Amino acid sequence: MTTPPATPTAKETALQALQRMPETATLDEISEELAILAAIQRGEAAADAGRLVPQDEVARRSAAWTSR
């Protein structure tokens, strides 16, 4: 029986993202990448907590946005 891999810390996640980026990455690009990763983590936490919107509700809302 194997144990599941440990969830990386925020610092480890940031370091992994930095290592994937080219040496020429700007601070703005790095900041944007970290902001995207933070948003993904917030979304995953919301999903884990059951704060989800059903697909049919998403479709209804998006139809209302595009029909204005």
Secondary structure by P-SEA (a helix, b strand, c coil): cccccccccaaaaaaaaaaaccccccaaaaaaaaaaaaaaaaaaaaaaacccccaaaaaaaaaaaaac
